[in-house]
Amino acid sequence: MAQEKLPAKVINASISGDTTSGGRSRLSALLAQHQPTLVVIELGGNDALRGLPLQMTQDNLQAMAQAAQASGAKVLLIGMQVPPNYGQDYAARFAATFATVAKANKTALVPFLLKGVADGPDASRLFQNDRIHPNEAAHPIILNNVWPTLKKLIA
């Protein structure tokens, strides 16, 4: 993918461990400072790990998508899922949050960032010892999950 040499400047404004509330509180200033044409929102996993209310996560994602669009940027929302020990109902509602926000705002969506990583046959090999964060071996799979949708938005 890097060999395609698309004319793009990437600003990584992520903060490790951040929640949707943190992203939402920082986004306006980042939009004003960088004036992006495309915003990738990959937040929510830490909300779930902390047991934050799903409606709050959805409201924050919604606000970020709308703010980015209002600034003139296209939006790519990256979905996440939670481990099965959170219960089937919570897991389903959490995963649906991303699709709901993407549909409501007509944004692009990658439904599950870790498809083929967390749900693959080699999952334990693809995670750090904490079994939450993917390791370097997972990066090509993650790239393959995101790149087809991202490329369409860049081109």
DSSP file (Angstrom, degrees, kcal/mol; ACC not computed):
  #  RESIDUE AA STRUCTURE BP1 BP2  ACC     N-H-->O    O-->H-N    N-H-->O    O-->H-N    TCO  KAPPA ALPHA  PHI   PSI    X-CA   Y-CA   Z-CA
    1    1 A M    >         0   0    0      0, 0.0     3,-1.8     0, 0.0     4,-0.3   0.000 360.0 360.0 360.0 -41.2    0.0    0.0    0.0
    2    2 A A  G >   +     0   0    0      1,-0.3     3,-1.5     2,-0.2     4,-0.1   0.828 360.0  65.8 -62.5 -29.3    2.8    2.4    0.8
    3    3 A Q  G 3  S+     0   0    0      1,-0.3    -1,-0.3     2,-0.1     0, 0.0   0.628  84.2  74.2 -68.9 -11.4    4.2    1.8   -2.6
    4    4 A E  G <  S-     0   0    0     -3,-1.8    -1,-0.3     2,-0.0    -2,-0.2   0.695  87.5-152.9 -74.3 -18.2    1.1    3.4   -4.1
    5    5 A K    <   -     0   0    0     -3,-1.5    -3,-0.1    -4,-0.3    -2,-0.1   0.891  16.8-172.9  48.4  55.3    2.5    6.8   -3.0
    6    6 A L        -     0   0    0      1,-0.1     2,-1.6    -4,-0.1    -1,-0.2  -0.555  34.0-108.5 -75.0 142.1   -0.8    8.6   -2.7
    7    7 A P        +     0   0    0      0, 0.0     2,-0.4     0, 0.0    -1,-0.1  -0.543  69.4 132.7 -76.0  91.8   -0.4   12.3   -2.0
    8    8 A A        -     0   0    0     -2,-1.6     2,-0.5     2,-0.0   146,-0.0  -0.999  46.5-150.4-144.0 142.8   -1.5   12.4    1.7
    9    9 A K        -     0   0    0     -2,-0.4     2,-0.5     2,-0.0     0, 0.0  -0.964  20.9-151.9-110.5 128.8   -0.3   13.9    4.9
   10   10 A V        -     0   0    0     -2,-0.5     2,-0.6     2,-0.0    -2,-0.0  -0.882  10.0-168.1-108.1 128.6   -1.2   12.0    8.0
   11   11 A I        -     0   0    0     -2,-0.5     2,-1.0     2,-0.0    -2,-0.0  -0.966  10.4-154.9-112.6 115.8   -1.6   13.6   11.4
   12   12 A N        +     0   0    0     -2,-0.6    -2,-0.0     1,-0.1     0, 0.0  -0.801  23.4 165.6 -92.7 103.7   -1.8   11.0   14.2
   13   13 A A        +     0   0    0     -2,-1.0    -1,-0.1     2,-0.1     2,-0.1   0.129  31.0 129.4-104.0  19.4   -3.7   12.7   17.0
   14   14 A S        -     0   0    0      4,-0.0     2,-0.4     3,-0.0    -2,-0.0  -0.362  43.5-156.4 -75.6 155.4   -4.4    9.6   18.9
   15   15 A I    >   -     0   0    0     -2,-0.1     3,-2.2     4,-0.1     8,-0.1  -0.993  28.3-112.2-130.0 123.5   -3.7    9.2   22.6
   16   16 A S  T 3  S+     0   0    0     -2,-0.4     0, 0.0     1,-0.3     0, 0.0  -0.288 102.1  14.4 -56.6 131.8   -3.2    5.7   24.0
   17   17 A G  T 3  S+     0   0    0      1,-0.2    -1,-0.3     0, 0.0    -3,-0.0   0.473  92.2 152.8  84.0   2.2   -6.0    4.7   26.3
   18   18 A D    <   -     0   0    0     -3,-2.2    28,-0.4     1,-0.1    26,-0.4  -0.246  31.3-148.7 -68.5 153.6   -8.3    7.5   25.1
   19   19 A T     >  -     0   0    0     27,-0.1     4,-2.3    24,-0.1     5,-0.2  -0.602  33.9 -98.4-109.3 173.8  -12.0    7.3   25.2
   20   20 A T  H  > S+     0   0    0      1,-0.2     4,-2.7    -2,-0.2     5,-0.2   0.842 124.4  57.7 -63.6 -31.8  -14.7    8.8   22.9
   21   21 A S  H  > S+     0   0    0      2,-0.2     4,-2.2     1,-0.2    -1,-0.2   0.921 107.6  46.3 -63.5 -43.0  -15.1   11.6   25.5
   22   22 A G  H  > S+     0   0    0      2,-0.2     4,-1.3     1,-0.2    -2,-0.2   0.924 113.8  48.0 -64.5 -44.7  -11.5   12.5   25.3
   23   23 A G  H  X S+     0   0    0     -4,-2.3     4,-1.6     1,-0.2     3,-0.3   0.916 111.5  50.6 -61.5 -43.2  -11.5   12.4   21.5
   24   24 A R  H  X S+     0   0    0     -4,-2.7     4,-0.6     1,-0.2    -1,-0.2   0.906 108.8  51.4 -61.9 -41.7  -14.6   14.5   21.4
   25   25 A S  H  < S+     0   0    0     -4,-2.2     4,-0.3     1,-0.2    -1,-0.2   0.776 116.9  39.8 -69.0 -24.9  -13.1   17.1   23.7
   26   26 A R  H  X S+     0   0    0     -4,-1.3     4,-1.7    -3,-0.3    -1,-0.2   0.653  95.1  83.1 -94.8 -17.8  -10.0   17.4   21.6
   27   27 A L  H  X S+     0   0    0     -4,-1.6     4,-2.9     1,-0.2     5,-0.3   0.876  82.4  56.1 -64.2 -44.3  -11.5   17.3   18.1
   28   28 A S  H  X S+     0   0    0     -4,-0.6     4,-2.2     1,-0.2    -1,-0.2   0.919 110.5  45.5 -55.7 -46.5  -12.6   20.9   17.6
   29   29 A A  H  > S+     0   0    0     -4,-0.3     4,-2.4    -3,-0.2    -1,-0.2   0.889 113.1  50.8 -64.8 -38.5   -9.1   22.2   18.2
   30   30 A L  H  X S+     0   0    0     -4,-1.7     4,-2.7     2,-0.2     5,-0.4   0.897 109.7  50.1 -66.7 -39.7   -7.6   19.5   16.0
   31   31 A L  H  X S+     0   0    0     -4,-2.9     4,-2.1     1,-0.2    -2,-0.2   0.919 113.4  45.9 -63.8 -42.9  -10.0   20.3   13.1
   32   32 A A  H  < S+     0   0    0     -4,-2.2    -2,-0.2    -5,-0.3    -1,-0.2   0.896 116.7  45.0 -66.0 -40.6   -9.2   24.0   13.4
   33   33 A Q  H  < S+     0   0    0     -4,-2.4    -2,-0.2    -5,-0.2    -1,-0.2   0.919 127.7  23.7 -70.9 -44.6   -5.4   23.4   13.6
   34   34 A H  H  < S-     0   0    0     -4,-2.7    -3,-0.2    -5,-0.2    -2,-0.2   0.667  80.1-151.8-101.9 -18.4   -5.1   20.8   10.8
   35   35 A Q     <  -     0   0    0     -4,-2.1    -4,-0.1    -5,-0.4    -3,-0.1   0.924  27.8-162.3  44.6  58.8   -8.1   21.5    8.5
   36   36 A P        -     0   0    0      0, 0.0     3,-0.1     0, 0.0    -1,-0.1  -0.259  29.0-152.1 -71.9 156.2   -8.2   17.8    7.4
   37   37 A T  S    S+     0   0    0      1,-0.3    37,-2.9    36,-0.1     2,-0.3   0.565  89.0  31.5 -95.7 -14.8  -10.0   16.6    4.3
   38   38 A L  E     -a   74   0A   0     35,-0.3     2,-0.5     2,-0.0    -1,-0.3  -0.992  66.3-165.7-145.3 133.3  -10.4   13.2    5.9
   39   39 A V  E     -a   75   0A   0     35,-2.7    37,-2.5    -2,-0.3     2,-0.6  -0.986   6.7-157.7-122.6 126.0  -10.8   12.2    9.6
   40   40 A V  E     -a   76   0A   0     -2,-0.5     2,-0.7    35,-0.2    37,-0.2  -0.908   8.6-162.4-101.4 121.4  -10.5    8.6   10.7
   41   41 A I  E     +a   77   0A   0     35,-3.0    37,-2.9    -2,-0.6     2,-0.4  -0.915  19.9 163.2-109.5 112.2  -12.2    8.0   14.0
   42   42 A E        +     0   0    0     -2,-0.7     2,-0.3    35,-0.2    37,-0.1  -0.729  32.6 117.8-128.5  80.0  -11.1    4.8   15.8
   43   43 A L        +     0   0    0     -2,-0.4   -24,-0.1    35,-0.3    37,-0.1  -0.935  29.1  75.9-139.2 159.7  -12.3    5.2   19.4
   44   44 A G     >  +     0   0    0    -26,-0.4     4,-2.1    -2,-0.3     5,-0.2  -0.013  65.7  94.9 128.5 -30.2  -14.7    3.3   21.6
   45   45 A G  H  > S+     0   0    0      1,-0.2     4,-2.2     2,-0.2     5,-0.2   0.905  89.8  47.6 -59.5 -42.0  -12.8    0.2   22.7
   46   46 A N  H  > S+     0   0    0    -28,-0.4     4,-1.4     2,-0.2    -1,-0.2   0.800 105.9  59.6 -71.1 -27.6  -11.6    1.9   25.9
   47   47 A D  H  4>S+     0   0    0      2,-0.2     5,-2.6     1,-0.2     4,-0.3   0.954 109.3  43.7 -59.5 -48.8  -15.1    3.0   26.6
   48   48 A A  H ><5S+     0   0    0     -4,-2.1     3,-1.5     1,-0.2    -2,-0.2   0.912 109.9  54.5 -64.7 -43.4  -16.3   -0.6   26.6
   49   49 A L  H 3<5S+     0   0    0     -4,-2.2    -1,-0.2     1,-0.3    -2,-0.2   0.791 111.5  46.6 -62.0 -26.5  -13.3   -1.8   28.6
   50   50 A R  T 3<5S-     0   0    0     -4,-1.4    -1,-0.3    -3,-0.3    -2,-0.2   0.434 113.7-119.4 -93.4  -0.9  -14.2    0.8   31.3
   51   51 A G  T < 5 +     0   0    0     -3,-1.5    -3,-0.2    -4,-0.3    -2,-0.1   0.800  50.9 169.4  69.6  28.9  -17.9   -0.2   31.2
   52   52 A L      < -     0   0    0     -5,-2.6    -1,-0.2    -6,-0.2     5,-0.1  -0.394  46.7 -83.7 -72.1 152.3  -19.0    3.3   30.1
   53   53 A P     >  -     0   0    0      0, 0.0     4,-1.8     0, 0.0     3,-0.4  -0.293  31.2-135.9 -59.4 134.9  -22.7    3.7   28.9
   54   54 A L  H  > S+     0   0    0      1,-0.2     4,-2.7     2,-0.2     5,-0.2   0.861 103.9  57.6 -60.7 -36.9  -23.2    2.7   25.3
   55   55 A Q  H  > S+     0   0    0      1,-0.2     4,-2.7     2,-0.2    -1,-0.2   0.879 104.9  51.5 -63.6 -36.0  -25.4    5.7   24.7
   56   56 A M  H  > S+     0   0    0     -3,-0.4     4,-2.4     2,-0.2    -1,-0.2   0.924 110.2  48.7 -65.0 -44.1  -22.5    8.0   25.8
   57   57 A T  H  X S+     0   0    0     -4,-1.8     4,-2.6     2,-0.2     5,-0.2   0.937 113.5  47.2 -59.9 -46.6  -20.2    6.3   23.4
   58   58 A Q  H  X S+     0   0    0     -4,-2.7     4,-2.7     1,-0.2    -2,-0.2   0.919 111.3  50.5 -63.0 -44.2  -22.7    6.6   20.6
   59   59 A D  H  X S+     0   0    0     -4,-2.7     4,-2.5     1,-0.2    -1,-0.2   0.900 112.0  48.0 -60.8 -41.2  -23.4   10.3   21.3
   60   60 A N  H  X S+     0   0    0     -4,-2.4     4,-2.3     2,-0.2    -2,-0.2   0.921 112.7  47.1 -66.9 -44.4  -19.6   11.0   21.3
   61   61 A L  H  X S+     0   0    0     -4,-2.6     4,-2.6     2,-0.2     5,-0.2   0.915 112.8  50.9 -62.1 -42.1  -19.0    9.2   18.1
   62   62 A Q  H  X S+     0   0    0     -4,-2.7     4,-2.5    -5,-0.2    -2,-0.2   0.932 110.4  48.3 -60.1 -47.8  -22.0   11.0   16.6
   63   63 A A  H  X S+     0   0    0     -4,-2.5     4,-2.4     1,-0.2    -1,-0.2   0.887 112.3  49.0 -62.6 -39.8  -20.7   14.4   17.7
   64   64 A M  H  X S+     0   0    0     -4,-2.3     4,-2.5     2,-0.2     5,-0.2   0.922 111.4  48.7 -67.1 -43.3  -17.3   13.7   16.3
   65   65 A A  H  X S+     0   0    0     -4,-2.6     4,-2.3     1,-0.2    -2,-0.2   0.929 114.2  46.4 -61.4 -45.0  -18.6   12.5   12.9
   66   66 A Q  H  X S+     0   0    0     -4,-2.5     4,-2.6    -5,-0.2    -2,-0.2   0.898 112.1  50.0 -66.1 -41.0  -20.8   15.6   12.7
   67   67 A A  H  X S+     0   0    0     -4,-2.4     4,-1.3    -5,-0.2    -1,-0.2   0.920 111.9  48.0 -64.0 -43.4  -18.1   18.0   13.7
   68   68 A A  H  <>S+     0   0    0     -4,-2.5     5,-2.3     1,-0.2     3,-0.2   0.920 114.0  46.6 -63.9 -43.2  -15.6   16.5   11.2
   69   69 A Q  H ><5S+     0   0    0     -4,-2.3     3,-1.8     1,-0.2    -2,-0.2   0.899 108.1  55.6 -65.9 -39.9  -18.2   16.7    8.4
   70   70 A A  H 3<5S+     0   0    0     -4,-2.6    -1,-0.2     1,-0.3    -2,-0.2   0.792 103.9  55.6 -62.8 -26.9  -19.2   20.3    9.3
   71   71 A S  T 3<5S-     0   0    0     -4,-1.3    -1,-0.3    -3,-0.2    -2,-0.2   0.509 126.8-102.2 -82.6  -3.9  -15.5   21.2    8.9
   72   72 A G  T < 5S+     0   0    0     -3,-1.8     2,-0.3     1,-0.3    -3,-0.2   0.485  78.4 132.8  99.2   3.8  -15.6   19.8    5.4
   73   73 A A      < -     0   0    0     -5,-2.3    -1,-0.3    -6,-0.2   -35,-0.3  -0.613  55.7-125.4 -90.9 147.3  -13.9   16.5    6.0
   74   74 A K  E     -a   38   0A   0    -37,-2.9   -35,-2.7    -2,-0.3     2,-0.4  -0.535  31.7-137.6 -75.6 156.6  -14.9   13.1    4.9
   75   75 A V  E     -a   39   0A   0    -37,-0.2    33,-1.9    -2,-0.2     2,-0.5  -0.975  19.2-170.0-127.0 134.6  -15.2   10.6    7.8
   76   76 A L  E     -ab  40 108A   0    -37,-2.5   -35,-3.0    -2,-0.4     2,-0.5  -0.987  14.2-158.5-116.9 118.3  -14.1    7.0    8.2
   77   77 A L  E     -ab  41 109A   0     31,-2.6    33,-2.4    -2,-0.5     2,-0.6  -0.854   3.4-154.0 -98.8 128.5  -15.4    5.3   11.3
   78   78 A I  E     - b   0 110A   0    -37,-2.9   -35,-0.3    -2,-0.5     2,-0.1  -0.909  13.9-145.7-106.7 118.3  -13.5    2.3   12.5
   79   79 A G        -     0   0    0     31,-3.7    34,-2.9    -2,-0.6     2,-0.3  -0.393  12.4-165.4 -84.3 159.3  -15.6   -0.2   14.5
   80   80 A M        -     0   0    0     32,-0.2     2,-0.3    14,-0.2    18,-0.2  -0.902   6.3-149.0-135.0 162.5  -14.5   -2.3   17.4
   81   81 A Q        -     0   0    0     -2,-0.3    11,-0.1    14,-0.0    10,-0.1  -0.906  15.7-127.1-128.9 161.4  -15.9   -5.3   19.3
   82   82 A V        -     0   0    0     -2,-0.3    13,-0.1     9,-0.2   -37,-0.0  -0.747  35.8 -89.3-107.1 157.0  -15.5   -6.4   22.8
   83   83 A P    >   -     0   0    0      0, 0.0     3,-1.7     0, 0.0     4,-0.1  -0.212  41.8-108.9 -59.1 154.7  -14.4   -9.8   24.2
   84   84 A P  G >  S+     0   0    0      0, 0.0     3,-1.9     0, 0.0     7,-0.1   0.701 109.5  77.3 -61.8 -20.8  -17.2  -12.4   24.7
   85   85 A N  G 3  S+     0   0    0      1,-0.3     3,-0.1     2,-0.1     0, 0.0   0.566  80.1  71.5 -69.9  -4.9  -17.0  -12.2   28.5
   86   86 A Y  G <  S-     0   0    0     -3,-1.7     4,-0.3     1,-0.2    -1,-0.3   0.540 115.5-101.6 -83.1  -7.1  -18.9   -8.9   28.3
   87   87 A G    <>  -     0   0    0     -3,-1.9     4,-2.5     3,-0.1     5,-0.2   0.147  23.6 -95.3  96.2 145.8  -22.0  -10.9   27.4
   88   88 A Q  H  > S+     0   0    0      1,-0.2     4,-2.4     2,-0.2     5,-0.2   0.886 120.3  50.1 -63.3 -42.4  -23.7  -11.4   24.0
   89   89 A D  H  > S+     0   0    0      2,-0.2     4,-2.5     1,-0.2     5,-0.2   0.951 114.0  43.3 -64.0 -50.0  -26.3   -8.6   24.4
   90   90 A Y  H  > S+     0   0    0     -4,-0.3     4,-2.8     1,-0.2     5,-0.2   0.921 114.4  51.6 -62.1 -43.7  -23.7   -5.9   25.4
   91   91 A A  H  X S+     0   0    0     -4,-2.5     4,-2.4     1,-0.2    -1,-0.2   0.915 111.7  46.3 -60.7 -43.9  -21.3   -7.1   22.7
   92   92 A A  H  X S+     0   0    0     -4,-2.4     4,-2.1     2,-0.2    -1,-0.2   0.917 114.5  46.7 -66.0 -43.5  -24.0   -7.0   20.0
   93   93 A R  H  X S+     0   0    0     -4,-2.5     4,-1.1    -5,-0.2    -2,-0.2   0.888 112.4  50.9 -67.3 -37.4  -25.2   -3.5   21.1
   94   94 A F  H >X S+     0   0    0     -4,-2.8     3,-0.7    -5,-0.2     4,-0.7   0.952 111.8  46.1 -63.9 -49.1  -21.6   -2.2   21.3
   95   95 A A  H >X S+     0   0    0     -4,-2.4     4,-0.9     1,-0.2     3,-0.7   0.880 109.9  55.2 -61.3 -38.1  -20.7   -3.5   17.8
   96   96 A A  H 3X S+     0   0    0     -4,-2.1     4,-2.6     1,-0.2    -1,-0.2   0.747  91.2  75.4 -68.1 -23.3  -24.0   -2.0   16.4
   97   97 A T  H <X S+     0   0    0     -4,-1.1     4,-2.3    -3,-0.7    -1,-0.2   0.897  95.0  48.8 -55.1 -43.2  -23.1    1.4   17.8
   98   98 A F  H <X S+     0   0    0     -3,-0.7     4,-2.5    -4,-0.7    -1,-0.2   0.909 112.2  46.9 -67.5 -43.3  -20.5    2.0   15.0
   99   99 A A  H  X S+     0   0    0     -4,-0.9     4,-2.6     2,-0.2     5,-0.2   0.886 111.3  53.0 -65.3 -38.3  -22.9    0.9   12.2
  100  100 A T  H  X S+     0   0    0     -4,-2.6     4,-2.5     2,-0.2    -2,-0.2   0.934 112.4  43.4 -62.2 -47.2  -25.7    3.1   13.7
  101  101 A V  H  X S+     0   0    0     -4,-2.3     4,-1.8    -5,-0.2     6,-0.2   0.918 114.2  50.5 -66.1 -43.7  -23.4    6.2   13.8
  102  102 A A  H  X>S+     0   0    0     -4,-2.5     5,-2.1     1,-0.2     4,-0.8   0.922 113.6  45.2 -61.5 -43.7  -22.0    5.5   10.3
  103  103 A K  H ><5S+     0   0    0     -4,-2.6     3,-0.7     1,-0.2    -2,-0.2   0.928 111.4  51.8 -66.1 -45.3  -25.5    5.1    8.8
  104  104 A A  H 3<5S+     0   0    0     -4,-2.5    -1,-0.2     1,-0.2    -2,-0.2   0.819 121.6  33.0 -61.2 -31.6  -26.9    8.2   10.5
  105  105 A N  H 3<5S-     0   0    0     -4,-1.8    -1,-0.2    -5,-0.2    -2,-0.2   0.384 104.7-123.5-107.5   1.8  -24.1   10.3    9.2
  106  106 A K  T <<5 +     0   0    0     -4,-0.8     2,-0.2    -3,-0.7    -3,-0.2   0.907  59.0 151.9  54.4  45.2  -23.5    8.6    5.9
  107  107 A T      < -     0   0    0     -5,-2.1    -1,-0.2    -6,-0.2   -31,-0.2  -0.644  52.2 -97.7 -99.5 161.5  -19.9    8.0    6.8
  108  108 A A  E     -b   76   0A   0    -33,-1.9   -31,-2.6    -2,-0.2     2,-0.4  -0.441  43.8-157.4 -70.9 153.4  -17.6    5.2    5.6
  109  109 A L  E     -b   77   0A   0    -33,-0.2   -31,-0.2    -2,-0.1     3,-0.1  -0.996  28.0-166.0-141.9 132.7  -17.3    2.3    8.0
  110  110 A V  E     -b   78   0A   0    -33,-2.4   -31,-3.7    -2,-0.4     3,-0.3  -0.974  25.3-153.5-106.0 109.6  -14.8   -0.5    8.7
  111  111 A P  S    S+     0   0    0      0, 0.0     2,-0.3     0, 0.0    -1,-0.1   0.820  74.8  14.7 -59.9 -36.0  -17.1   -2.6   10.9
  112  112 A F    >   -     0   0    0      1,-0.1     3,-1.7    33,-0.1   -32,-0.2  -0.862  57.5-162.4-147.4 107.5  -14.3   -4.3   12.9
  113  113 A L  T 3  S+     0   0    0    -34,-2.9    32,-0.2    -2,-0.3   -33,-0.1   0.849  94.2  47.5 -53.8 -39.1  -10.7   -3.1   13.0
  114  114 A L  T >>>S+     0   0    0    -35,-0.2     3,-2.3     3,-0.1     4,-2.2   0.073  74.3 145.3 -99.3  24.8   -9.4   -6.5   14.4
  115  115 A K  T <45S+     0   0    0     -3,-1.7    30,-0.1     1,-0.3    -3,-0.0  -0.427  78.0  16.2 -61.6 132.2  -11.2   -8.8   12.0
  116  116 A G  T 345S+     0   0    0     -2,-0.1    -1,-0.3     1,-0.1     6,-0.2   0.347 125.7  63.8  83.2  -7.5   -9.0  -11.8   11.3
  117  117 A V  T X45S+     0   0    0     -3,-2.3     3,-0.6     3,-0.1     9,-0.2   0.762 111.7  23.7-106.4 -67.3   -6.9  -10.8   14.3
  118  118 A A  T 3<5S+     0   0    0     -4,-2.2    -3,-0.1     1,-0.2     5,-0.1   0.812 135.7  36.6 -72.1 -30.4   -9.1  -11.2   17.4
  119  119 A D  T 3 <S+     0   0    0     -5,-0.8    -1,-0.2     4,-0.1    -4,-0.1   0.235  98.3 105.6-107.6  13.4  -11.5  -13.6   15.7
  120  120 A G  S X  S-     0   0    0     -3,-0.6     3,-1.2     1,-0.1    -3,-0.1  -0.397  83.3-108.1 -90.8 169.4   -8.9  -15.5   13.7
  121  121 A P  T 3  S+     0   0    0      0, 0.0     3,-0.2     0, 0.0    -1,-0.1   0.699 118.3  46.7 -69.0 -18.9   -7.4  -19.0   14.3
  122  122 A D  T >> S+     0   0    0     -6,-0.2     3,-1.2     1,-0.2     4,-0.8  -0.041  71.2 134.3-111.6  29.2   -4.1  -17.5   15.4
  123  123 A A  G X4  +     0   0    0     -3,-1.2     3,-1.3     1,-0.3     4,-0.3   0.850  68.0  54.5 -53.7 -43.9   -5.4  -14.9   17.8
  124  124 A S  G >4 S+     0   0    0      1,-0.3     3,-0.7    -3,-0.2    -1,-0.3   0.826 106.4  53.1 -63.6 -29.7   -3.0  -15.5   20.7
  125  125 A R  G <4 S+     0   0    0     -3,-1.2    -1,-0.3     1,-0.2    -2,-0.2   0.690 106.2  55.0 -74.2 -18.9    0.0  -15.1   18.3
  126  126 A L  G << S+     0   0    0     -3,-1.3     9,-2.3    -4,-0.8     2,-0.3   0.340  97.6  74.0-101.2   6.0   -1.3  -11.7   17.2
  127  127 A F  B <  S-C  134   0B   0     -3,-0.7     9,-0.0    -4,-0.3    10,-0.0  -0.878  77.9-114.7-121.8 152.8   -1.6  -10.0   20.6
  128  128 A Q    >   -     0   0    0      5,-3.2     3,-2.3    -2,-0.3     7,-0.1  -0.189  52.8 -86.1 -67.4 173.6    0.7   -8.6   23.1
  129  129 A N  T 3  S+     0   0    0      1,-0.3    -1,-0.1     2,-0.1    -2,-0.0   0.737 127.5  66.0 -58.9 -23.8    0.9  -10.3   26.5
  130  130 A D  T 3  S-     0   0    0      3,-0.1    -1,-0.3     1,-0.1    -2,-0.0   0.623  98.5-137.9 -74.1 -10.4   -2.1   -8.2   27.7
  131  131 A R  S <  S+     0   0    0     -3,-2.3    -2,-0.1     2,-0.2    -1,-0.1   0.685  87.5  79.0  60.4  21.0   -4.3  -10.0   25.2
  132  132 A I  S    S+     0   0    0      1,-0.2    -1,-0.1    -4,-0.1    -3,-0.1   0.665  80.6  59.0-117.6 -44.7   -5.9   -6.6   24.3
  133  133 A H  S    S-     0   0    0      1,-0.0    -5,-3.2    -5,-0.0    -2,-0.2  -0.770  81.7-123.6 -98.0 130.6   -3.5   -4.8   22.1
  134  134 A P  B     -C  127   0B   0      0, 0.0    -7,-0.3     0, 0.0     2,-0.1  -0.310  24.9-135.8 -66.7 152.9   -2.4   -6.3   18.7
  135  135 A N    >>  -     0   0    0     -9,-2.3     3,-1.5    -7,-0.1     4,-0.6  -0.380  35.4 -83.5 -99.7-176.4    1.3   -6.9   18.1
  136  136 A E  G >4 S+     0   0    0      1,-0.3     3,-1.1     2,-0.2   -10,-0.1   0.823 124.2  63.0 -59.5 -34.6    3.4   -6.1   15.0
  137  137 A A  G 34 S+     0   0    0      1,-0.3     4,-0.3   -12,-0.2    -1,-0.3   0.764 100.8  54.3 -63.9 -23.9    2.5   -9.4   13.4
  138  138 A A  G X> S+     0   0    0     -3,-1.5     4,-2.3   -12,-0.3     3,-0.6   0.671  84.7  86.8 -81.6 -17.7   -1.2   -8.3   13.3
  139  139 A H  H <X S+     0   0    0     -3,-1.1     4,-2.8    -4,-0.6     5,-0.2   0.862  84.3  52.2 -57.5 -43.1   -0.4   -5.0   11.5
  140  140 A P  H 3> S+     0   0    0      0, 0.0     4,-2.0     0, 0.0    -1,-0.2   0.883 111.5  48.5 -62.1 -34.6   -0.7   -6.3    7.9
  141  141 A I  H <> S+     0   0    0     -3,-0.6     4,-1.5    -4,-0.3    -2,-0.2   0.928 112.0  48.4 -68.1 -44.6   -4.1   -7.9    8.7
  142  142 A I  H  X S+     0   0    0     -4,-2.3     4,-1.8     1,-0.2     3,-0.3   0.915 110.3  51.9 -61.7 -43.7   -5.3   -4.6   10.2
  143  143 A L  H  X S+     0   0    0     -4,-2.8     4,-3.2     1,-0.2    -1,-0.2   0.916 107.8  51.8 -58.7 -43.9   -4.0   -2.7    7.2
  144  144 A N  H  < S+     0   0    0     -4,-2.0    -1,-0.2     1,-0.2    -2,-0.2   0.794 108.5  52.6 -65.0 -27.2   -5.9   -5.0    4.9
  145  145 A N  H  < S+     0   0    0     -4,-1.5     4,-0.3    -3,-0.3    -1,-0.2   0.875 121.6  28.8 -72.1 -37.8   -9.1   -4.4    6.9
  146  146 A V  H >X S+     0   0    0     -4,-1.8     4,-2.5    -5,-0.1     3,-0.7   0.855 104.2  72.5 -93.7 -39.9   -8.8   -0.6    6.7
  147  147 A W  H 3X S+     0   0    0     -4,-3.2     4,-3.1     1,-0.2     5,-0.3   0.834  90.3  56.1 -56.3 -44.9   -7.0    0.1    3.4
  148  148 A P  H 3> S+     0   0    0      0, 0.0     4,-1.1     0, 0.0    -1,-0.2   0.907 116.4  37.6 -57.0 -40.6   -9.7   -0.7    0.9
  149  149 A T  H <> S+     0   0    0     -3,-0.7     4,-1.2    -4,-0.3    -2,-0.2   0.909 117.8  49.7 -75.5 -43.1  -12.2    1.7    2.5
  150  150 A L  H  X S+     0   0    0     -4,-2.5     4,-1.6     1,-0.2     3,-0.5   0.907 106.1  56.5 -61.8 -43.0   -9.6    4.4    3.3
  151  151 A K  H  X S+     0   0    0     -4,-3.1     4,-2.5     1,-0.2    -1,-0.2   0.878 102.9  55.1 -58.7 -40.2   -8.2    4.3   -0.3
  152  152 A K  H  < S+     0   0    0     -4,-1.1    -1,-0.2    -5,-0.3    -2,-0.2   0.856 109.1  48.1 -61.9 -34.7  -11.6    5.1   -1.7
  153  153 A L  H  < S+     0   0    0     -4,-1.2    -1,-0.2    -3,-0.5    -2,-0.2   0.776 113.4  46.7 -77.8 -26.6  -11.8    8.2    0.5
  154  154 A I  H  <        0   0    0     -4,-1.6    -2,-0.2     1,-0.2    -1,-0.2   0.875 360.0 360.0 -80.9 -40.3   -8.4    9.4   -0.4
  155  155 A A     <        0   0    0     -4,-2.5    -1,-0.2    -5,-0.2    -2,-0.1   0.484 360.0 360.0 -67.2 360.0   -8.7    8.9   -4.2
